[in-house]
Amino acid sequence: MMTLPKEPPRSPDAAPAHAGGLLALGFGANLLDTLGVGSFATTSVALRLGKLVDDTHIPGTLNVGHALPTMLEAALFLAMVPVDLLTMLSMIAAGGLGAWFGTGLVIGLPRRKIQRAMALALLVTATFIVLRQLQVFPSGGDAIGLSGASLLVGIAASLVIGSLTSLGIGNYAPTMAVTYLLGMNPRAVFPIMAASAALILPTAAIRFYKSGRFDRRTALSLTVGGIPGVLIAFFVIKELNVDLLRWLVVAVLFYTSALLYRASIATSE
């Protein structure tokens, strides 16, 4: 019989959060995730600025909490949007493999290194969003799949992207960048992103769960609030102009990254 991991100690700076607020966070983050904004960036910022979770437990909380909503999101996109099966399966498998090994490394890192790694992760995420907003990346092509050298590049990129999710970098922005550069149709990219995340997050979540390096209450709230967020975004809202929101996310990501780096300087571990 499987036993629950021991509840990790809370940071002395961590503040108790109202359950309704955490549910709303899960709802909003996964609603935006389904619309293409991503859930990791918004959730990381909220947890760090609100001091809701110990810094060392933010990566695990993200992966555990968003795993089930992301799996639902993937199922919806796969049922509605055609995409090449070989491309999707190979990139998904590579992402899952990267997540497994990346998480194993993060679990053993001390607080200071996790804070600095997360600061860098947020900077990378912000950079990808800025490049996308400035249309540095091409708008994509007509292909619904990859082959040959392009497929190998996509697989290698997915391996790296999967490993980075263990630090809190969402897979949406970097996956968009790679697949658009390789000429894929933007609509066909969504099921690949969602399906990759649907394997990457649970794979990482398993290792974080076993290690106990996550906040159980927050992760559960993200899951419960996130599922209706996905459903409403997919079936009710469907499309939304989120350009202004992305710029706001970028600004807060840079600010939060600076806070994490400053905190790492003061950390003795």
Secondary structure as a PSIPRED ss2 file (coil, helix, strand):
# PSIPRED VFORMAT (PSIPRED V4.0)

   1 M C   1.000  0.000  0.000
   2 M C   1.000  0.000  0.000
   3 T C   1.000  0.000  0.000
   4 L C   1.000  0.000  0.000
   5 P C   1.000  0.000  0.000
   6 K C   1.000  0.000  0.000
   7 E C   1.000  0.000  0.000
   8 P C   1.000  0.000  0.000
   9 P C   1.000  0.000  0.000
  10 R C   1.000  0.000  0.000
  11 S C   1.000  0.000  0.000
  12 P C   1.000  0.000  0.000
  13 D C   1.000  0.000  0.000
  14 A C   1.000  0.000  0.000
  15 A C   1.000  0.000  0.000
  16 P C   1.000  0.000  0.000
  17 A C   1.000  0.000  0.000
  18 H C   1.000  0.000  0.000
  19 A H   0.000  1.000  0.000
  20 G H   0.000  1.000  0.000
  21 G H   0.000  1.000  0.000
  22 L H   0.000  1.000  0.000
  23 L H   0.000  1.000  0.000
  24 A H   0.000  1.000  0.000
  25 L H   0.000  1.000  0.000
  26 G H   0.000  1.000  0.000
  27 F H   0.000  1.000  0.000
  28 G H   0.000  1.000  0.000
  29 A H   0.000  1.000  0.000
  30 N H   0.000  1.000  0.000
  31 L H   0.000  1.000  0.000
  32 L H   0.000  1.000  0.000
  33 D H   0.000  1.000  0.000
  34 T H   0.000  1.000  0.000
  35 L C   1.000  0.000  0.000
  36 G C   1.000  0.000  0.000
  37 V C   1.000  0.000  0.000
  38 G C   1.000  0.000  0.000
  39 S C   1.000  0.000  0.000
  40 F H   0.000  1.000  0.000
  41 A H   0.000  1.000  0.000
  42 T H   0.000  1.000  0.000
  43 T H   0.000  1.000  0.000
  44 S H   0.000  1.000  0.000
  45 V H   0.000  1.000  0.000
  46 A H   0.000  1.000  0.000
  47 L H   0.000  1.000  0.000
  48 R H   0.000  1.000  0.000
  49 L H   0.000  1.000  0.000
  50 G C   1.000  0.000  0.000
  51 K C   1.000  0.000  0.000
  52 L C   1.000  0.000  0.000
  53 V C   1.000  0.000  0.000
  54 D C   1.000  0.000  0.000
  55 D H   0.000  1.000  0.000
  56 T H   0.000  1.000  0.000
  57 H H   0.000  1.000  0.000
  58 I H   0.000  1.000  0.000
  59 P H   0.000  1.000  0.000
  60 G H   0.000  1.000  0.000
  61 T H   0.000  1.000  0.000
  62 L H   0.000  1.000  0.000
  63 N H   0.000  1.000  0.000
  64 V H   0.000  1.000  0.000
  65 G H   0.000  1.000  0.000
  66 H H   0.000  1.000  0.000
  67 A H   0.000  1.000  0.000
  68 L H   0.000  1.000  0.000
  69 P H   0.000  1.000  0.000
  70 T H   0.000  1.000  0.000
  71 M H   0.000  1.000  0.000
  72 L H   0.000  1.000  0.000
  73 E H   0.000  1.000  0.000
  74 A H   0.000  1.000  0.000
  75 A H   0.000  1.000  0.000
  76 L H   0.000  1.000  0.000
  77 F H   0.000  1.000  0.000
  78 L H   0.000  1.000  0.000
  79 A H   0.000  1.000  0.000
  80 M H   0.000  1.000  0.000
  81 V C   1.000  0.000  0.000
  82 P C   1.000  0.000  0.000
  83 V C   1.000  0.000  0.000
  84 D C   1.000  0.000  0.000
  85 L H   0.000  1.000  0.000
  86 L H   0.000  1.000  0.000
  87 T H   0.000  1.000  0.000
  88 M H   0.000  1.000  0.000
  89 L H   0.000  1.000  0.000
  90 S H   0.000  1.000  0.000
  91 M H   0.000  1.000  0.000
  92 I H   0.000  1.000  0.000
  93 A H   0.000  1.000  0.000
  94 A H   0.000  1.000  0.000
  95 G H   0.000  1.000  0.000
  96 G H   0.000  1.000  0.000
  97 L H   0.000  1.000  0.000
  98 G H   0.000  1.000  0.000
  99 A H   0.000  1.000  0.000
 100 W H   0.000  1.000  0.000
 101 F H   0.000  1.000  0.000
 102 G H   0.000  1.000  0.000
 103 T H   0.000  1.000  0.000
 104 G H   0.000  1.000  0.000
 105 L H   0.000  1.000  0.000
 106 V H   0.000  1.000  0.000
 107 I H   0.000  1.000  0.000
 108 G C   1.000  0.000  0.000
 109 L C   1.000  0.000  0.000
 110 P C   1.000  0.000  0.000
 111 R H   0.000  1.000  0.000
 112 R H   0.000  1.000  0.000
 113 K H   0.000  1.000  0.000
 114 I H   0.000  1.000  0.000
 115 Q H   0.000  1.000  0.000
 116 R H   0.000  1.000  0.000
 117 A H   0.000  1.000  0.000
 118 M H   0.000  1.000  0.000
 119 A H   0.000  1.000  0.000
 120 L H   0.000  1.000  0.000
 121 A H   0.000  1.000  0.000
 122 L H   0.000  1.000  0.000
 123 L H   0.000  1.000  0.000
 124 V H   0.000  1.000  0.000
 125 T H   0.000  1.000  0.000
 126 A H   0.000  1.000  0.000
 127 T H   0.000  1.000  0.000
 128 F H   0.000  1.000  0.000
 129 I H   0.000  1.000  0.000
 130 V H   0.000  1.000  0.000
 131 L H   0.000  1.000  0.000
 132 R H   0.000  1.000  0.000
 133 Q H   0.000  1.000  0.000
 134 L C   1.000  0.000  0.000
 135 Q C   1.000  0.000  0.000
 136 V C   1.000  0.000  0.000
 137 F C   1.000  0.000  0.000
 138 P C   1.000  0.000  0.000
 139 S C   1.000  0.000  0.000
 140 G C   1.000  0.000  0.000
 141 G C   1.000  0.000  0.000
 142 D C   1.000  0.000  0.000
 143 A E   0.000  0.000  1.000
 144 I C   1.000  0.000  0.000
 145 G C   1.000  0.000  0.000
 146 L C   1.000  0.000  0.000
 147 S C   1.000  0.000  0.000
 148 G H   0.000  1.000  0.000
 149 A H   0.000  1.000  0.000
 150 S H   0.000  1.000  0.000
 151 L H   0.000  1.000  0.000
 152 L H   0.000  1.000  0.000
 153 V H   0.000  1.000  0.000
 154 G H   0.000  1.000  0.000
 155 I H   0.000  1.000  0.000
 156 A H   0.000  1.000  0.000
 157 A H   0.000  1.000  0.000
 158 S H   0.000  1.000  0.000
 159 L H   0.000  1.000  0.000
 160 V H   0.000  1.000  0.000
 161 I H   0.000  1.000  0.000
 162 G H   0.000  1.000  0.000
 163 S H   0.000  1.000  0.000
 164 L H   0.000  1.000  0.000
 165 T H   0.000  1.000  0.000
 166 S H   0.000  1.000  0.000
 167 L H   0.000  1.000  0.000
 168 G C   1.000  0.000  0.000
 169 I C   1.000  0.000  0.000
 170 G C   1.000  0.000  0.000
 171 N C   1.000  0.000  0.000
 172 Y H   0.000  1.000  0.000
 173 A H   0.000  1.000  0.000
 174 P H   0.000  1.000  0.000
 175 T H   0.000  1.000  0.000
 176 M H   0.000  1.000  0.000
 177 A H   0.000  1.000  0.000
 178 V H   0.000  1.000  0.000
 179 T H   0.000  1.000  0.000
 180 Y H   0.000  1.000  0.000
 181 L H   0.000  1.000  0.000
 182 L C   1.000  0.000  0.000
 183 G C   1.000  0.000  0.000
 184 M E   0.000  0.000  1.000
 185 N C   1.000  0.000  0.000
 186 P H   0.000  1.000  0.000
 187 R H   0.000  1.000  0.000
 188 A H   0.000  1.000  0.000
 189 V H   0.000  1.000  0.000
 190 F H   0.000  1.000  0.000
 191 P H   0.000  1.000  0.000
 192 I H   0.000  1.000  0.000
 193 M H   0.000  1.000  0.000
 194 A H   0.000  1.000  0.000
 195 A H   0.000  1.000  0.000
 196 S H   0.000  1.000  0.000
 197 A H   0.000  1.000  0.000
 198 A H   0.000  1.000  0.000
 199 L H   0.000  1.000  0.000
 200 I H   0.000  1.000  0.000
 201 L H   0.000  1.000  0.000
 202 P H   0.000  1.000  0.000
 203 T H   0.000  1.000  0.000
 204 A H   0.000  1.000  0.000
 205 A H   0.000  1.000  0.000
 206 I H   0.000  1.000  0.000
 207 R H   0.000  1.000  0.000
 208 F H   0.000  1.000  0.000
 209 Y H   0.000  1.000  0.000
 210 K H   0.000  1.000  0.000
 211 S H   0.000  1.000  0.000
 212 G C   1.000  0.000  0.000
 213 R C   1.000  0.000  0.000
 214 F C   1.000  0.000  0.000
 215 D C   1.000  0.000  0.000
 216 R H   0.000  1.000  0.000
 217 R H   0.000  1.000  0.000
 218 T H   0.000  1.000  0.000
 219 A H   0.000  1.000  0.000
 220 L H   0.000  1.000  0.000
 221 S H   0.000  1.000  0.000
 222 L H   0.000  1.000  0.000
 223 T H   0.000  1.000  0.000
 224 V H   0.000  1.000  0.000
 225 G H   0.000  1.000  0.000
 226 G H   0.000  1.000  0.000
 227 I H   0.000  1.000  0.000
 228 P H   0.000  1.000  0.000
 229 G H   0.000  1.000  0.000
 230 V H   0.000  1.000  0.000
 231 L H   0.000  1.000  0.000
 232 I H   0.000  1.000  0.000
 233 A H   0.000  1.000  0.000
 234 F H   0.000  1.000  0.000
 235 F H   0.000  1.000  0.000
 236 V H   0.000  1.000  0.000
 237 I H   0.000  1.000  0.000
 238 K C   1.000  0.000  0.000
 239 E C   1.000  0.000  0.000
 240 L C   1.000  0.000  0.000
 241 N C   1.000  0.000  0.000
 242 V C   1.000  0.000  0.000
 243 D H   0.000  1.000  0.000
 244 L H   0.000  1.000  0.000
 245 L H   0.000  1.000  0.000
 246 R H   0.000  1.000  0.000
 247 W H   0.000  1.000  0.000
 248 L H   0.000  1.000  0.000
 249 V H   0.000  1.000  0.000
 250 V H   0.000  1.000  0.000
 251 A H   0.000  1.000  0.000
 252 V H   0.000  1.000  0.000
 253 L H   0.000  1.000  0.000
 254 F H   0.000  1.000  0.000
 255 Y H   0.000  1.000  0.000
 256 T H   0.000  1.000  0.000
 257 S H   0.000  1.000  0.000
 258 A H   0.000  1.000  0.000
 259 L H   0.000  1.000  0.000
 260 L H   0.000  1.000  0.000
 261 Y H   0.000  1.000  0.000
 262 R H   0.000  1.000  0.000
 263 A H   0.000  1.000  0.000
 264 S H   0.000  1.000  0.000
 265 I H   0.000  1.000  0.000
 266 A H   0.000  1.000  0.000
 267 T C   1.000  0.000  0.000
 268 S C   1.000  0.000  0.000
 269 E C   1.000  0.000  0.000
